[in-house]
């Protein structure tokens, strides 16, 4: 998880307090800081979900390649949750394509949401840095980078 540092801002949040600087924070500014933090947490969650979905999509593509090697007469075990169901090769291909399409659509939505969050976060960052300058740090910690 990424952490952001708010330096001394009128006693509401204080981490790494600077005694020579006293910045007043309004309720609106605090709301923007909180909104940025929530969006950042959601963005980090989305990034993790996107990684999982991309891995699932790769697994489905590998499965398509594997069943292409099977004989048409052989039943294909297909996983539904925690159970396996035997189906024909054509049925398995159809199910895999349907699942790939669903995952691709989910990935598009997640990436779109992540882009929207980044855009809004950038606007909030601009406003907050303009108001608080060096008294606020909205950049991720270097050790949090993947």
LOZA-692651 format. One line per 5 residues: their letters; for each residue x, y, z of N, C-alpha, C, O, CB. Coordinates in steps of 0.2 Angstrom, whole numbers, plus 5000, padded with zeros to 4 digits. Atoms other than C-alpha are relative to their C-alpha. Glycine has a CB too. Layout:
LOZA-692651
A> X,Y,Z,X,Y,Z,X,Y,Z,X,Y,Z,X,Y,Z ~ ...
//
This chain:
LOZA-692651
XXXXX> 5004,4994,5000,5000,5000,5000,5004,5006,5000,5010,5006,5003,4995,5000,5006 ~ 4996,4994,5001,5006,5017,4996,4998,5005,5006,4992,5005,5008,5000,5004,4993 ~ 5001,4996,4995,5008,5030,5010,5001,5007,4998,5006,5008,4994,5004,4998,5006 ~ 4999,4993,5001,5007,5049,5009,5001,5004,5006,4998,5002,5011,4994,5003,4995 ~ 4998,4997,4994,5014,5061,5021,4997,5007,4999,4997,5011,4995,5007,5001,5000
XXXXX> 5002,4993,4999,5005,5077,5027,5004,5003,5005,5004,5001,5011,4992,5000,5001 ~ 4996,4997,4995,5017,5088,5035,4995,5005,5004,4990,5006,5002,5006,5004,4997 ~ 5004,4996,4995,5011,5100,5049,4994,5004,4996,4996,5009,4992,5004,5005,5003 ~ 5005,4997,5003,4994,5106,5043,4995,5002,5006,4990,4998,5007,4996,4997,4994 ~ 5004,4997,4994,4986,5116,5058,4997,4995,5005,4992,4995,5007,4994,5003,4996
XXXXX> 5001,5005,4994,4986,5101,5070,4995,4995,4998,4994,4990,5002,4997,5004,5005 ~ 5005,5005,5002,4973,5091,5060,5003,4994,4999,5001,4988,5001,4995,5003,4994 ~ 4996,5006,5002,4985,5079,5053,5007,5002,5001,5009,5007,4998,4999,4997,4993 ~ 4993,4998,4999,5003,5080,5059,5005,4994,4999,5004,4989,5004,5001,5003,5006 ~ 4995,5005,5001,5017,5069,5053,5006,5003,4997,5005,5007,4992,4998,4994,4995
XXXXX> 4995,4996,5002,5034,5076,5051,4999,5007,5001,4999,5011,4996,5003,4998,4993 ~ 5001,4993,4999,5030,5092,5059,5005,5005,4999,5011,5004,5001,4997,5001,5007 ~ 4995,4994,5001,5039,5108,5054,4998,5005,5004,4992,5008,5003,5000,5002,4992 ~ 5002,4994,4996,5039,5121,5067,5000,5007,4997,4997,5011,5000,5005,4999,5006 ~ 5000,4994,5003,5043,5135,5056,4995,5002,4995,4994,5007,4992,5007,5001,4997
XXXXX> 5005,4999,5005,5028,5133,5045,4993,4998,5003,4992,4992,5006,5001,4996,4994 ~ 5006,5002,4997,5010,5134,5051,4995,5002,4994,4994,5007,4992,4998,5004,5006 ~ 5004,4999,5005,4998,5131,5037,4993,4998,5002,4991,4993,5005,5002,4995,4994 ~ 5007,5001,4998,4979,5133,5039,4997,4995,4995,4998,4996,4989,4996,5006,5001 ~ 5003,5004,5005,4969,5119,5032,4992,5000,5001,4990,5000,5007,5002,4992,5001
XXXXX> 5008,4999,5000,4950,5122,5028,4997,4993,5000,5000,4988,4998,4998,5004,4995 ~ 5004,5006,5000,4937,5109,5029,5000,4997,4992,5000,4991,4991,4993,5001,5002 ~ 5000,5002,5007,4936,5109,5010,5007,4997,4998,5007,4992,4994,4999,5006,4995 ~ 4994,5002,5001,4955,5106,5009,5001,4993,5003,5004,4988,5000,5006,5004,5003 ~ 4999,5007,4997,4954,5091,5021,4996,4995,4997,4998,4989,4996,4997,5001,5008
XXXXX> 5004,5004,5004,4940,5084,5011,5003,4998,4994,5003,4992,4992,4993,5004,4998 ~ 4996,5001,5006,4951,5085,4996,5006,4995,5001,5007,4990,4997,5003,5006,4996 ~ 4995,5005,4998,4965,5076,5005,4997,4993,5001,5000,4988,4999,5004,5003,5006 ~ 5004,5006,4998,4953,5063,5011,4998,4996,4993,4999,4990,4992,4995,5001,5004 ~ 5003,5002,5007,4946,5061,4993,5006,4997,4996,5006,4991,4993,4997,5005,4996
XXXXX> 4994,5002,5004,4964,5059,4986,5002,4993,5003,5004,4989,5000,5006,5005,5001 ~ 4998,5006,4997,4968,5046,4999,4996,4994,4998,4998,4988,4997,5000,5001,5008 ~ 5005,5005,5002,4952,5036,4995,5001,4998,4993,5001,4992,4992,4993,5002,5001 ~ 4999,5001,5007,4956,5037,4977,5006,4996,4999,5007,4991,4995,5000,5006,4995 ~ 4993,5004,5001,4974,5031,4979,4999,4993,5002,5002,4989,4999,5005,5004,5004
XXXXX> 5001,5007,4998,4968,5016,4989,4996,4996,4995,4998,4991,4994,4996,5000,5007 ~ 5004,5003,5005,4955,5012,4976,5005,4998,4994,5004,4993,4991,4994,5004,4997 ~ 4995,5001,5006,4969,5014,4962,5004,4994,5002,5006,4990,4997,5004,5006,4999 ~ 4996,5006,4999,4980,5002,4971,4997,4994,5000,4999,4989,4998,5003,5001,5007 ~ 5004,5007,5001,4966,4989,4973,4999,4998,4993,5000,4993,4991,4994,5002,5004
XXXXX> 5002,5001,5007,4962,4991,4955,5007,4997,4996,5006,4992,4992,4998,5006,4996 ~ 4993,5003,5003,4981,4988,4950,5001,4993,5002,5003,4989,4998,5006,5004,5002 ~ 4999,5007,4998,4981,4972,4960,4995,4996,4996,4996,4990,4994,4999,4999,5008 ~ 5005,5004,5004,4964,4966,4952,5002,4999,4993,5001,4994,4990,4994,5004,5001 ~ 4998,5001,5007,4971,4970,4935,5005,4995,4999,5005,4991,4994,5002,5007,4998
XXXXX> 4995,5006,5001,4986,4959,4938,4997,4994,5000,4999,4989,4997,5005,5001,5006 ~ 5003,5007,4999,4975,4945,4944,4996,4998,4994,4996,4993,4991,4995,5000,5006 ~ 5004,5001,5006,4963,4947,4929,5004,4998,4994,5003,4994,4990,4995,5006,4999 ~ 4996,5001,5005,4977,4948,4917,5003,4993,5000,5004,4989,4995,5006,5005,4999 ~ 4997,5007,4999,4985,4932,4924,4994,4995,4998,4996,4990,4995,5002,4999,5007
XXXXX> 5005,5005,5001,4968,4923,4923,4999,5000,4992,4997,4995,4990,4993,5003,5003 ~ 5001,5000,5007,4966,4929,4905,5006,4996,4996,5005,4992,4991,5000,5007,4997 ~ 4994,5004,5003,4984,4922,4901,4998,4992,5001,5000,4988,4997,5006,5002,5003 ~ 5002,5007,4999,4978,4905,4909,4995,4998,4995,4995,4992,4993,4998,4999,5007 ~ 5005,5002,5005,4963,4905,4898,5003,4999,4993,5001,4994,4990,4994,5005,5000
XXXXX> 4997,5000,5006,4973,4908,4883,5005,4993,4999,5005,4990,4994,5004,5006,4998 ~ 4996,5006,5000,4985,4894,4888,4995,4993,5000,4997,4988,4996,5004,4999,5007 ~ 5004,5006,5001,4970,4882,4890,4997,4999,4993,4996,4994,4991,4994,5002,5005 ~ 5002,5001,5007,4964,4886,4873,5005,4997,4996,5003,4992,4992,4998,5007,4997 ~ 4994,5003,5004,4981,4881,4866,5000,4993,5002,5002,4989,4998,5006,5004,5002
XXXXX> 4999,5007,4997,4981,4865,4877,4994,4996,4997,4995,4990,4994,5000,5000,5007 ~ 5006,5004,5003,4963,4859,4871,5001,4999,4993,4997,4995,4990,4994,5003,5003 ~ 4999,5001,5007,4968,4862,4853,5004,4994,4998,5003,4991,4993,5003,5006,4997 ~ 4996,5006,5001,4980,4847,4855,4996,4994,5001,4998,4988,5000,5006,5000,5004 ~ 5004,5006,4998,4966,4836,4861,4996,4997,4994,4995,5000,4989,4995,5001,5006
XXXXX> 5004,5003,5005,4956,4823,4851,4993,5002,5001,4991,5003,5006,5001,4992,5000 ~ 5007,4998,4999,4938,4828,4847,4996,4995,5004,4991,4997,5007,4997,5001,4993 ~ 5004,5005,4997,4932,4812,4854,5001,5000,5008,4996,4997,5012,5001,4993,4998 ~ 4998,5000,4993,4940,4815,4871,4995,5005,5004,4995,5011,5001,5007,5002,5002 ~ 5003,4995,4996,4929,4823,4885,5005,5005,5003,5010,5003,5005,4995,4997,5005
XXXXX> 4996,4995,4997,4936,4839,4891,4997,5002,5007,4992,5005,5008,5001,5007,4996 ~ 5002,4998,4993,4935,4843,4910,5000,5008,5000,5005,5011,4998,5005,4997,5006 ~ 5001,4993,5000,4929,4861,4912,4998,5002,5007,4994,4999,5010,4995,5003,4995 ~ 5001,4998,4993,4930,4870,4929,4995,5005,5001,4995,5010,4998,5007,5003,5003 ~ 5005,4995,4998,4915,4878,4936,5000,5001,5008,4998,4997,5012,4992,4998,4999
XXXXX> 4999,4999,4993,4920,4885,4953,5005,4995,5003,5010,4995,5001,4993,5000,5004 ~ 4996,5005,4997,4926,4871,4963,4999,4993,4997,5002,4988,5000,4999,4999,5008 ~ 5001,5006,5003,4920,4857,4952,5002,5000,4993,5002,5005,4990,4992,4998,5001 ~ 4999,5001,5007,4924,4850,4935,4994,4996,4997,4992,4991,4999,5007,4996,4999 ~ 5006,5003,5004,4911,4846,4922,5003,4997,4993,5007,5001,4990,4994,5005,4999
XXXXX> 4998,5002,5007,4915,4835,4906,4996,5003,4995,4989,5003,4995,5000,4992,5000 ~ 5004,4997,5006,4910,4843,4890,5004,4998,4994,5010,4996,4994,4999,5008,5001 ~ 4997,5002,5006,4914,4841,4872,5005,5006,4998,5006,5011,5002,4995,5000,4994 ~ 4995,4995,5002,4929,4850,4864,4997,5007,4997,4999,5012,4999,5004,4997,4994 ~ 5004,4994,5002,4917,4862,4855,4997,5004,5005,4998,5010,5006,4995,4999,4995
XXXXX> 5003,4997,4994,4908,4866,4871,5005,5004,5004,5005,5009,5006,4996,4995,5004 ~ 4995,4997,4996,4924,4869,4880,5003,5006,4997,5005,5011,5000,5006,4995,5001 ~ 4997,4994,5004,4931,4881,4866,4995,5005,5001,4997,5011,5002,5001,4998,4993 ~ 5005,4995,4999,4914,4890,4867,5001,5003,5007,5000,5010,5008,4994,4997,4999 ~ 5000,4997,4993,4915,4892,4886,5007,5004,5001,5006,5009,5005,5000,4994,5005
XXXXX> 4993,4997,4999,4934,4897,4886,4999,5007,4996,5001,5012,4999,5005,4996,4997 ~ 5000,4993,5004,4930,4911,4872,4995,5004,5004,4996,5010,5004,4997,4998,4993 ~ 5005,4996,4996,4915,4917,4883,5004,5003,5006,5003,5009,5008,4994,4996,5002 ~ 4996,4997,4994,4926,4918,4898,5005,5005,4999,5006,5010,5002,5003,4994,5004 ~ 4995,4995,5002,4940,4927,4889,4997,5006,4998,4999,5012,5000,5004,4997,4993
XXXXX> 5004,4994,5002,4927,4939,4882,4998,5004,5006,4999,5010,5007,4994,4999,4996 ~ 5002,4997,4993,4921,4942,4900,5005,5004,5003,5005,5009,5006,4996,4995,5004 ~ 4994,4997,4997,4938,4945,4907,5003,5006,4996,5005,5011,4999,5005,4994,5000 ~ 4998,4995,5004,4943,4956,4893,4996,5006,5001,4998,5012,5002,5000,4998,4992 ~ 5004,4994,4998,4928,4967,4896,5001,5003,5007,5001,5009,5008,4992,4998,4999
XXXXX> 4999,4998,4993,4931,4967,4915,5007,5004,5000,5007,5009,5003,5001,4994,5004 ~ 4994,4997,5000,4949,4972,4911,5000,5007,4997,5002,5012,5000,5005,4996,4996 ~ 5001,4993,5003,4944,4987,4900,4997,5004,5005,4999,5010,5005,4995,4999,4993 ~ 5003,4996,4995,4932,4993,4913,5005,5002,5006,5005,5008,5008,4994,4996,5003 ~ 4996,4999,4994,4945,4992,4927,5006,5005,4998,5007,5010,5001,5004,4994,5002
XXXXX> 4995,4995,5003,4958,5001,4916,4997,5007,4999,5001,5012,5000,5004,4997,4994 ~ 5003,4994,5001,4946,5014,4912,4999,5004,5006,5000,5010,5007,4993,4999,4996 ~ 5001,4997,4993,4942,5017,4930,5006,5002,5003,5007,5008,5006,4997,4995,5005 ~ 4994,4998,4998,4960,5018,4934,5003,5006,4997,5005,5010,5000,5006,4994,4999 ~ 4998,4994,5003,4963,5031,4921,4996,5006,5002,4999,5011,5003,4999,4999,4992
XXXXX> 5004,4995,4997,4949,5041,4927,5002,5002,5007,5002,5008,5009,4992,4998,5000 ~ 4998,4998,4993,4955,5040,4945,5007,5004,4999,5008,5009,5003,5002,4993,5004 ~ 4993,4997,5001,4973,5045,4939,4999,5008,4998,5002,5012,5000,5004,4997,4995 ~ 5001,4994,5003,4966,5060,4930,4997,5005,5006,4999,5010,5007,4994,5000,4995 ~ 5003,4996,4995,4955,5066,4945,5006,5001,5006,5006,5006,5009,4994,4996,5003
XXXXX> 4995,4999,4995,4970,5063,4957,5005,5005,4998,5007,5009,5002,5003,4993,5001 ~ 4995,4995,5003,4981,5073,4946,4997,5007,5001,5001,5012,5003,5001,4999,4993 ~ 5003,4993,4999,4969,5088,4947,5000,5001,5008,5002,5007,5010,4992,5000,4998 ~ 4999,4999,4993,4968,5086,4966,5007,5001,5002,5008,5006,5007,4997,4994,5004 ~ 4993,4999,4999,4987,5085,4967,5002,5007,4999,5005,5010,5003,5004,4995,4997
XXXXX> 4998,4993,5003,4989,5101,4957,4997,5005,5005,5000,5010,5007,4997,5001,4993 ~ 5003,4995,4995,4976,5110,4969,5004,5000,5007,5005,5005,5010,4993,4998,5001 ~ 4997,5001,4993,4984,5103,4985,5007,5003,5000,5009,5006,5005,5000,4993,5002 ~ 4993,4997,5000,5002,5107,4980,5000,5007,4999,5004,5011,5002,5004,4996,4994 ~ 5000,4993,5001,4997,5124,4974,4999,5004,5007,5001,5009,5009,4995,5002,4995
XXXXX> 5002,4997,4994,4989,5128,4991,5006,4998,5006,5007,5003,5010,4994,4997,5003 ~ 4996,5002,4994,5001,5118,5003,5008,5000,4998,5012,4999,5003,4998,4994,5003 ~ 4993,5001,5002,5018,5117,4993,5003,4995,5003,5001,4989,5002,5003,5007,5002 ~ 4996,5005,4997,5031,5108,5002,4997,4997,5007,5000,4992,5010,5007,5002,5001 ~ 5003,5003,4994,5020,5105,5017,4996,4994,5000,4993,4991,5004,4996,5006,5003
XXXXX> 5004,5006,5001,5011,5091,5009,5004,4996,4995,5007,4998,4991,4993,5002,4998 ~ 4997,5005,5004,5018,5075,5001,4995,4995,4997,4993,4991,5001,5006,4997,5003 ~ 5005,5005,5003,5006,5066,4989,5003,4995,4996,5000,4991,4992,4995,5004,4997 ~ 4996,5004,5004,5020,5056,4981,5000,4993,5004,5001,4993,5010,5007,5002,4998 ~ 4999,5007,4997,5021,5037,4984,5007,4999,5003,5012,5002,5001,4998,4994,4995
XXXXX> 4993,5001,4997,5035,5031,4995,5004,4995,4995,5001,4991,4992,4999,4996,5007 ~ 4996,5003,5005,5049,5024,4985,5000,4992,5001,5000,4988,4997,5007,5002,5000 ~ 5000,5007,4999,5049,5007,4994,4993,4997,4998,4993,4990,4998,5001,4999,5007 ~ 5007,5002,5002,5030,5005,4989,5000,4998,4992,4995,4995,4990,4995,5004,5002 ~ 5000,5001,5007,5035,5004,4970,5001,4993,4999,5005,4990,5002,5005,5005,4997
X> 5000,5007,5002,5033,4987,4962,5006,4999,4995,5008,4994,4993,4994,4997,4997
//
